[in-house]
Structure formats: structure tokens, C-alpha cells
Amino acid sequence: MAEEHKTLRICCFGDSLSAGYSANGTVFHPYSIALTKKLSRDLSNTQVVAVDYGMPGDVVSQGAFAQRFETEGASSPHHPRYQPVIKKNYDWVVLLGGTNDLALNIPPERIFESLKRVWDSAISKGSKVLALTVPERSTKSESLDDRQRQLNNAILKHKSPNYHAFDLMPKLPYHNLTDRQRRRYWDDGVHLTAAGYDWLGTLVAEVLGDWVELERNPKSRRAQRTRRYVEEDVDFDEETGDPRELSEGYVVVRLRDLD
């Protein structure tokens, strides 16, 4: 008997990092591209539809962010892949925001509450949420680092049905890379290159794939391992470095890699 063909709909919502902004806005290469490719390879009999709704310069805490999620759901008209409003039920909403708020000295508590409103809205519409922590940037500031730490900790500690969080910050490093690696993956210290957005999309796809497998095939080895990680609250660390070059120290060790 042929296996039923499935569709997985994903909304990638956020600011310029979700839009794939690079090269001063002359290049847009959203992470949804790599996300779609990897999930399509990893999930059998599944059509993956990932739509990027990234707005360069958007600020989570100013209200327009949540309003855009509710009423617009589309990128800036200047985005070369601009789309009109698409009213669909998404299986997952991947949300990345807060970078611009932190740069504007917005208190982390206010940013978190603004993010939470969007998470809650997505969940109320029947979607599952994957919230990403705010990644590194080139600027180092004790005050900024502290506020980012507070925000990311709040994102990771939040608990709600159908809410999941992924600690993106240590998985997508800036300061621990070599100069050559930064040139490959980072565009300007805040935004990524096309290769960097592909890296981001691959990371998100790995996490989403685990959750989808747990839901669809709870008895599979991948699902059982995912469940064990959740129950034990295991955090797997990755050595920083170029994900394409094992010789430079990037090693990910998980049980499924050792099979």
C-alpha cells in the first residue's frame, strides 16, 4: 500500500534575517530555501512549502510586527520575492525577531512580551511555533550582551502547548569563527551571506525535522531520541567553526550520528 503523500506548510516570520537580506539589500536569499531543500530530502512523501515573511528593519516591540502577522503576512513590497496576502493554515511558524529591538535599547521584557503575542496568535490559529533565539553580531557591548542574554533565556524558558524554542545563538556563531569563515557566512556583522542563510536554514530544518518525525512516526528511532532529549532536557553543544570543514573543528555529536 502506497504511503500517503503529505504537505508541510511553514511560515518563516521575522525581520531582515528572515528575508535573507544581504549586500545592502541588493541580494535576498532567505533561509527558507535551504530549509525547504533539507526537509524535502529528510521527510519521505512530503511536499514542503516554506514561505518567508521577513521585513527588513522591522522592530518586534513597536506593534507593527504583530499587526503585520495578523493582517498582512507579507514581505516588504521592495522585496524581490514579495507576495500578496496568503491566508493559509501553517503547520509551523518559525519566528526570529528582536535583533533591531536590542540595537534600539528596548528592554528585553518588552521584546519578549511582544514576541509572545505573536506566538500566542499563531498557536491560536492552529500552528505550532518554533521560536529562535537572537543570534550573535559583530558588536560587543556588556549592556547589549546582557540584554540579549535575558531575552534569549526568556525565549528558551517559555512554556506553552505547541510552543518550541531553538537556541540558535550558539549554533550560528560569529566571534568564534576564523576571518575566512566570517567572510563566507557573515555579510556585515548583523546579516548573513547566502551561504550563511543556507547554514541557518539547515539548522532550523534539523530541529523541525525532529519534531515532525516525533509527531508522525512516534516509534521511529529519530522520534524516540527526540523524545528522550526533551524529557531529559539535553542540550547538545556544537564546536564552533565552519560546518563544511571538519578539519576546522566543527563537530556535531548526536546519537543518530553514531549509528
ZAROFI-319655 format. One line per 10 residues: number of its first residue (from 0); their letters; for each residue x, y, z of N, C-alpha, C, CB. Coordinates in steps of 0.02 Angstrom, whole numbers. Glycine has a CB too. Example, Ala and Ser with C-alpha at 12.3 -4.5 7.8 and 13.67 -1.06 7.14 Angstrom:
<panus>
0 = as = 660/-284/390/615/-225/390/660/-165/390/565/-224/452 | 642/-112/354/684/-53/357/645/2/394/704/-30/286
</panus>
This chain:
<panus>
0 = maeehktlri = 42/-60/0/0/0/0/44/62/0/-48/0/61 | 31/108/-47/73/168/-53/63/213/8/55/206/-118 | 119/243/29/115/289/86/81/354/65/186/303/114 | 40/380/110/2/441/95/50/500/86/-48/456/151 | 38/539/34/78/599/22/55/654/69/74/621/-52 | 102/688/100/85/740/149/112/808/126/114/722/218 | 83/860/153/108/928/142/126/959/208/55/971/104 | 184/991/211/206/1026/271/213/1100/254/274/997/298 | 171/1141/285/170/1213/271/204/1251/328/97/1239/261 | 253/1292/309/293/1327/358/294/1402/342/365/1299/361
10 = ccfgdslsag = 283/1442/392/289/1515/386/351/1538/423/225/1551/414 | 398/1569/387/459/1595/417/451/1670/426/523/1579/372 | 434/1691/487/415/1760/500/468/1796/541/347/1762/538 | 481/1859/522/531/1897/559/552/1960/524/590/1854/573 | 615/1978/536/642/2040/508/688/2025/449/680/2080/562 | 742/2063/442/786/2054/384/821/1986/384/838/2108/384 | 831/1956/442/862/1890/444/817/1836/417/882/1873/516 | 752/1847/420/705/1800/388/697/1815/314/637/1804/423 | 707/1878/296/702/1897/225/763/1876/185/693/1972/219 | 818/1861/219/879/1842/184/917/1902/158/863/1797/127
20 = ysangtvfhp = 910/1958/193/941/2022/173/1017/2016/173/919/2079/219 | 1049/2041/119/1121/2039/114/1144/2091/63/1146/1968/94 | 1209/2108/65/1239/2154/16/1200/2219/11/1244/2120/-52 | 1185/2249/69/1149/2313/71/1082/2311/36/1192/2367/40 | 1050/2254/38/984/2248/9/982/2232/-65/947/2310/20 | 1040/2220/-94/1041/2202/-165/1033/2127/-176/1107/2226/-198 | 1040/2089/-122/1033/2017/-125/985/1994/-70/1102/1981/-118 | 937/1953/-88/892/1921/-40/896/1846/-51/818/1948/-46 | 917/1811/1/923/1738/-3/897/1709/63/998/1715/-17 | 831/1705/72/803/1684/136/822/1612/156/728/1690/135
30 = ysialtkkls = 825/1601/220/844/1535/245/791/1482/228/855/1536/320 | 731/1505/209/678/1458/190/698/1415/131/613/1496/175 | 745/1439/90/767/1400/32/802/1335/54/816/1442/-12 | 852/1342/98/887/1283/123/843/1241/168/951/1304/161 | 799/1274/206/752/1239/249/709/1192/208/708/1289/287 | 682/1217/153/639/1177/109/678/1119/79/609/1220/54 | 738/1132/55/778/1079/24/794/1022/72/843/1109/-4 | 815/1040/132/835/987/179/775/948/203/872/1018/239 | 720/982/221/661/946/244/632/902/189/608/995/269 | 635/926/127/610/886/71/651/822/63/612/926/6
40 = rdlsntqvva = 716/826/76/758/766/73/746/719/132/832/786/71 | 736/749/191/733/709/252/665/678/266/752/752/310 | 611/710/243/544/686/258/515/651/197/498/745/280 | 502/588/203/477/549/146/406/568/129/482/475/160 | 391/566/64/323/579/38/293/644/65/278/521/56 | 334/695/69/311/759/96/327/816/50/341/771/166 | 277/855/33/288/917/-3/297/972/48/228/933/-52 | 355/1003/49/370/1056/97/359/1124/64/443/1050/123 | 317/1164/94/303/1232/69/322/1281/124/227/1240/49 | 377/1316/115/400/1365/164/399/1435/133/472/1348/189
50 = vdygmpgdvv = 364/1481/166/357/1549/140/391/1597/188/282/1568/132 | 434/1640/162/469/1688/204/432/1754/206/541/1699/179 | 415/1776/267/383/1841/279/430/1883/321/313/1832/314 | 485/1903/292/534/1944/327/529/2017/305/604/1918/315 | 531/2062/353/528/2133/340/592/2166/365/465/2165/372 | 638/2186/321/699/2219/343/684/2280/385/741/2239/283 | 718/2285/442/710/2342/486/652/2337/535/702/2403/447 | 614/2283/531/555/2277/575/576/2271/648/512/2217/555 | 537/2302/691/550/2303/763/492/2268/798/559/2377/789 | 508/2216/835/457/2175/866/412/2214/913/489/2118/904
60 = sqgafaqrfe = 442/2259/952/407/2292/1007/366/2353/987/455/2311/1059 | 364/2372/924/329/2432/904/258/2420/880/368/2467/851 | 234/2359/884/165/2345/868/153/2326/795/124/2404/883 | 190/2357/750/181/2341/679/199/2269/663/222/2389/635 | 245/2242/702/268/2173/692/209/2125/701/325/2155/741 | 174/2132/757/116/2089/771/59/2103/722/92/2098/843 | 50/2167/706/-3/2185/659/10/2155/591/-9/2261/653 | 72/2155/570/90/2125/505/75/2051/505/164/2138/489 | 88/2018/561/74/1947/565/-1/1934/560/101/1918/631 | -41/1978/591/-113/1969/593/-147/1986/526/-144/2010/648
70 = tegassphhp = -126/2041/496/-164/2067/439/-129/2065/372/-184/2136/453 | -63/2064/374/-27/2069/312/4/2003/292/27/2122/316 | 51/1980/335/83/1917/321/123/1917/257/33/1862/318 | 150/1974/238/188/1978/176/250/2020/186/145/2005/119 | 299/2010/145/362/2047/150/353/2117/123/417/2010/112 | 405/2156/129/405/2223/102/393/2222/27/471/2259/118 | 356/2271/0/346/2275/-72/411/2281/-111/301/2333/-89 | 464/2302/-77/529/2309/-110/567/2243/-114/571/2361/-74 | 542/2193/-78/573/2127/-79/561/2096/-147/545/2081/-21 | 613/2071/-181/604/2043/-248/558/1982/-250/671/2024/-277
80 = ryqpvikkny = 548/1950/-192/503/1892/-190/439/1910/-153/538/1833/-156 | 419/1973/-157/358/1997/-124/297/1958/-147/347/2071/-138 | 255/1941/-100/194/1904/-115/135/1939/-82/200/1831/-91 | 76/1934/-112/16/1961/-80/-2/1919/-20/-42/1964/-130 | -53/1940/15/-75/1904/74/-93/1832/56/-135/1940/107 | -67/1785/94/-83/1715/83/-117/1689/146/-18/1673/66 | -180/1677/142/-218/1655/201/-221/1578/200/-289/1685/202 | -172/1549/232/-168/1476/236/-156/1456/308/-113/1447/189 | -173/1396/323/-158/1369/389/-88/1339/385/-210/1316/412 | -43/1366/425/25/1340/426/33/1288/481/76/1398/437
90 = dwvvllggtn = 68/1235/466/83/1185/517/131/1213/569/112/1121/485 | 180/1251/544/230/1280/588/241/1354/571/297/1241/583 | 252/1393/622/275/1462/614/344/1466/648/224/1514/645 | 395/1481/609/462/1491/635/473/1566/642/517/1458/588 | 485/1588/703/488/1660/716/557/1680/742/434/1680/766 | 586/1728/707/651/1756/726/646/1832/727/708/1732/676 | 653/1861/785/648/1934/791/680/1958/855/576/1956/787 | 696/2022/857/724/2052/917/791/2085/907/730/2001/969 | 825/2070/851/891/2099/838/887/2175/836/919/2073/772 | 839/2202/800/833/2275/794/811/2307/860/783/2293/739
100 = dlalnipper = 768/2273/897/747/2299/962/806/2306/1010/694/2253/993 | 848/2256/1012/906/2259/1055/952/2317/1036/945/2193/1053 | 960/2328/971/1002/2383/947/972/2451/967/1010/2380/871 | 906/2454/976/872/2516/995/864/2522/1071/804/2519/962 | 897/2478/1108/895/2480/1182/826/2467/1211/920/2546/1206 | 784/2430/1175/719/2411/1202/729/2359/1257/673/2383/1145 | 697/2367/1315/705/2319/1369/687/2248/1347/663/2339/1430 | 725/2198/1368/711/2130/1346/642/2105/1367/763/2083/1375 | 616/2129/1424/550/2109/1446/497/2131/1396/534/2137/1516 | 505/2191/1370/456/2217/1321/461/2178/1255/468/2292/1309
110 = ifeslkrvwd = 522/2163/1234/531/2124/1173/498/2055/1180/606/2116/1155 | 510/2024/1237/483/1957/1249/406/1958/1247/507/1930/1316 | 375/2006/1280/302/2009/1281/275/2020/1211/278/2065/1328 | 310/2059/1171/288/2070/1101/295/2006/1060/329/2127/1069 | 349/1970/1070/357/1906/1036/302/1857/1058/426/1876/1050 | 288/1857/1122/239/1810/1149/170/1821/1118/235/1817/1225 | 153/1884/1105/88/1898/1074/83/1865/1005/77/1974/1067 | 138/1866/968/137/1834/901/136/1758/908/199/1857/860 | 176/1732/954/175/1659/966/104/1636/982/224/1639/1023 | 73/1671/1030/5/1652/1052/-45/1656/995/-17/1696/1110
120 = saiskgskvl = -37/1707/953/-82/1715/896/-75/1657/848/-69/1781/860 | -13/1638/834/-1/1582/788/-30/1517/815/75/1573/775 | -20/1505/879/-45/1444/911/-121/1443/911/-18/1437/983 | -152/1501/922/-225/1505/923/-254/1490/854/-248/1573/946 | -215/1499/802/-237/1485/734/-223/1412/713/-203/1532/685 | -196/1374/760/-185/1303/746/-115/1285/725/-231/1281/694 | -68/1333/726/1/1319/707/43/1300/768/32/1379/672 | 96/1265/756/147/1255/807/200/1309/796/178/1183/803 | 233/1328/849/282/1382/846/352/1356/862/264/1439/894 | 400/1376/821/470/1366/836/502/1435/842/507/1322/781
130 = altvperstk = 517/1455/904/547/1521/917/623/1514/919/520/1550/984 | 656/1558/883/729/1557/880/758/1612/925/754/1566/808 | 812/1596/959/846/1648/997/883/1696/949/896/1617/1048 | 897/1756/974/930/1807/934/1003/1788/925/923/1878/967 | 1028/1786/863/1097/1765/852/1148/1819/869/1106/1744/779 | 1211/1800/866/1266/1846/879/1269/1901/826/1332/1809/882 | 1309/1951/840/1325/2003/791/1396/2026/807/1273/2063/791 | 1426/2066/764/1496/2084/773/1507/2131/832/1522/2117/710 | 1459/2174/847/1466/2223/901/1467/2188/969/1409/2274/899 | 1516/2207/1010/1520/2181/1078/1508/2238/1127/1589/2147/1091
140 = seslddrqrq = 1460/2228/1171/1443/2278/1222/1417/2241/1282/1391/2330/1195 | 1442/2257/1340/1420/2223/1401/1346/2231/1412/1459/2249/1462 | 1321/2292/1402/1250/2305/1411/1208/2268/1359/1236/2380/1406 | 1229/2272/1296/1192/2238/1243/1193/2162/1252/1221/2256/1175 | 1252/2136/1270/1258/2064/1280/1213/2041/1338/1331/2045/1295 | 1209/2081/1390/1168/2063/1448/1094/2062/1429/1180/2111/1506 | 1071/2113/1392/1001/2115/1372/984/2058/1324/985/2183/1339 | 1031/2042/1279/1020/1986/1234/1016/1920/1272/1076/1982/1181 | 1058/1913/1322/1057/1852/1363/989/1845/1399/1114/1854/1415 | 965/1901/1426/900/1899/1460/843/1880/1412/885/1967/1492
150 = lnnailkhks = 844/1909/1353/792/1895/1304/795/1822/1282/798/1941/1243 | 854/1799/1265/861/1730/1241/842/1679/1296/932/1717/1217 | 860/1694/1358/842/1649/1412/766/1646/1420/874/1672/1478 | 733/1703/1412/660/1704/1418/628/1664/1362/634/1777/1416 | 655/1669/1301/629/1631/1244/636/1556/1258/667/1650/1179 | 693/1536/1285/706/1465/1296/666/1437/1355/780/1454/1309 | 652/1478/1405/617/1453/1464/542/1455/1457/637/1494/1524 | 516/1490/1408/444/1496/1399/413/1427/1386/427/1545/1342 | 357/1414/1418/322/1350/1410/250/1364/1389/324/1309/1475 | 227/1329/1339/159/1334/1315/144/1276/1268/146/1403/1280
160 = pnyhafdlmp = 83/1251/1267/67/1197/1219/81/1219/1148/-7/1177/1226 | 113/1175/1110/130/1187/1039/183/1241/1030/69/1206/1001 | 218/1259/1083/274/1307/1079/339/1269/1089/266/1364/1132 | 386/1283/1044/453/1253/1049/504/1308/1036/461/1194/998 | 562/1301/1067/615/1351/1059/679/1317/1037/626/1391/1124 | 717/1352/996/781/1327/972/834/1380/986/779/1309/895 | 886/1361/1022/939/1408/1040/986/1417/981/978/1384/1103 | 969/1463/938/1007/1474/877/1075/1507/890/967/1518/829 | 1077/1550/941/1137/1591/951/1203/1551/953/1130/1629/1016 | 1209/1499/994/1273/1463/995/1284/1419/933/1277/1420/1056
170 = klpyhnltdr = 1232/1406/896/1238/1362/837/1259/1401/775/1172/1327/824 | 1251/1467/777/1268/1509/720/1317/1563/744/1203/1541/687 | 1378/1544/760/1425/1590/791/1453/1642/743/1481/1551/822 | 1477/1696/773/1514/1747/736/1585/1752/763/1477/1816/740 | 1591/1764/828/1656/1780/857/1703/1721/859/1647/1807/926 | 1678/1660/860/1722/1602/864/1742/1574/795/1688/1547/902 | 1720/1608/743/1741/1587/676/1807/1619/657/1686/1605/624 | 1840/1590/609/1900/1622/582/1879/1678/535/1944/1570/544 | 1926/1721/517/1911/1776/472/1884/1750/406/1973/1819/460 | 1912/1696/382/1889/1669/318/1818/1642/323/1936/1613/295
180 = qrrrywddgv = 1803/1610/379/1736/1585/390/1685/1642/395/1733/1542/453 | 1705/1696/429/1659/1753/434/1645/1782/365/1689/1808/480 | 1696/1786/324/1684/1813/257/1636/1769/217/1751/1820/219 | 1639/1705/231/1595/1659/195/1523/1663/219/1620/1587/202 | 1514/1669/284/1446/1662/312/1415/1727/336/1448/1614/369 | 1455/1777/352/1428/1839/379/1441/1896/330/1459/1855/447 | 1389/1935/320/1393/1990/271/1420/2054/301/1325/2003/241 | 1388/2077/355/1406/2142/383/1408/2143/460/1358/2195/359 | 1413/2086/490/1414/2084/563/1346/2076/595/1446/2145/589 | 1293/2086/556/1224/2075/579/1188/2026/533/1185/2142/582
190 = hltaagydwl = 1196/2038/468/1163/1996/418/1211/1943/392/1136/2039/360 | 1182/1893/361/1221/1837/335/1230/1843/259/1188/1771/353 | 1276/1804/233/1282/1795/161/1233/1741/140/1356/1777/140 | 1229/1728/75/1185/1674/51/1206/1607/83/1189/1668/-26 | 1271/1595/88/1295/1534/120/1276/1532/194/1371/1527/113 | 1277/1590/226/1257/1594/296/1184/1579/306/1274/1662/324 | 1142/1606/263/1070/1592/268/1056/1518/254/1030/1636/220 | 1094/1488/210/1087/1416/198/1106/1377/261/1130/1394/138 | 1157/1399/295/1177/1368/358/1119/1373/408/1241/1402/386 | 1091/1433/415/1035/1445/460/976/1399/443/1013/1518/458
200 = gtlvaevlgd = 959/1396/379/903/1355/358/913/1281/372/891/1364/285 | 975/1258/365/991/1188/379/983/1173/454/1061/1172/356 | 1005/1220/495/998/1211/568/925/1207/588/1032/1268/605 | 884/1252/561/813/1252/578/779/1189/552/779/1315/548 | 798/1167/492/769/1107/463/783/1045/506/796/1096/392 | 842/1042/534/859/984/576/813/981/637/933/989/599 | 801/1039/668/758/1040/727/685/1026/708/762/1109/762 | 661/1059/656/592/1047/634/582/975/613/574/1094/576 | 631/947/579/625/877/558/617/830/617/686/858/518 | 653/844/672/646/804/732/575/805/759/695/827/786
210 = wvelernpks = 546/866/763/479/873/791/426/842/744/462/947/803 | 435/851/680/387/821/633/390/745/636/401/845/561 | 449/718/641/457/645/646/425/620/711/531/626/644 | 434/657/765/404/636/829/328/634/824/425/684/884 | 300/681/787/227/684/779/201/629/732/207/752/754 | 237/618/678/212/572/627/229/499/641/241/591/560 | 289/488/664/313/419/675/342/412/745/366/399/621 | 300/415/796/324/417/865/366/356/886/267/422/912 | 363/302/848/401/242/866/467/237/829/360/181/852 | 480/283/784/543/281/747/602/298/793/542/330/687
220 = rraqrtrryv = 661/278/773/720/291/815/732/366/823/782/258/784 | 722/403/769/733/475/773/683/506/822/725/508/703 | 620/485/819/569/512/863/584/494/936/500/486/844 | 605/433/948/619/411/1016/678/451/1045/634/336/1018 | 727/465/1004/784/504/1028/764/575/1041/841/502/977 | 722/603/998/697/671/1009/659/675/1074/653/694/950 | 616/625/1086/577/624/1148/623/620/1209/528/565/1148 | 675/579/1203/721/572/1259/758/637/1272/771/515/1246 | 778/672/1218/812/736/1227/767/785/1264/833/764/1159 | 703/785/1245/656/831/1277/645/814/1350/589/831/1239
230 = eedvdfdeet = 633/750/1363/620/728/1431/680/740/1477/601/654/1432 | 739/731/1450/799/740/1491/825/811/1487/853/692/1468 | 792/853/1446/812/922/1437/886/927/1418/799/963/1501 | 906/885/1371/976/881/1349/992/939/1303/990/814/1315 | 1048/970/1312/1071/1022/1267/1136/999/1235/1082/1090/1304 | 1135/987/1170/1194/963/1135/1234/1022/1110/1174/917/1076 | 1296/1025/1130/1339/1080/1109/1374/1062/1044/1390/1097/1163 | 1385/1113/1004/1423/1105/943/1486/1146/948/1381/1126/881 | 1541/1117/927/1602/1156/923/1593/1207/868/1664/1112/911 | 1614/1268/882/1606/1320/833/1655/1310/776/1614/1389/864
240 = gdprelsegy = 1636/1333/718/1678/1326/660/1638/1318/597/1725/1267/668 | 1671/1309/543/1639/1303/478/1603/1236/473/1691/1310/421 | 1537/1236/460/1501/1172/457/1521/1129/399/1428/1185/454 | 1557/1156/350/1577/1118/292/1647/1088/300/1575/1161/231 | 1682/1108/353/1751/1088/357/1766/1057/425/1797/1148/345 | 1765/990/427/1778/956/489/1849/969/514/1766/882/481 | 1894/984/468/1963/995/488/1970/1058/530/2008/1000/427 | 1919/1101/528/1923/1163/566/1884/1159/631/1897/1221/524 | 1865/1098/651/1840/1089/718/1765/1089/727/1867/1141/760 | 1727/1090/673/1654/1090/681/1631/1018/686/1619/1126/622
250 = vvvrlrdld = 1611/998/746/1591/929/757/1524/928/793/1646/891/798 | 1476/893/766/1411/884/798/1406/811/817/1352/907/752 | 1399/797/880/1395/728/903/1326/716/932/1451/711/954 | 1286/674/900/1221/654/924/1217/578/916/1163/691/886 | 1170/548/951/1165/475/948/1153/451/877/1110/450/993 | 1110/487/840/1094/463/773/1155/467/726/1037/503/744 | 1205/510/743/1265/514/702/1310/454/714/1302/579/716 | 1299/420/770/1343/365/789/1317/297/768/1355/365/863 | 1256/296/741/1227/232/719/1266/203/661/1153/242/699
</panus>
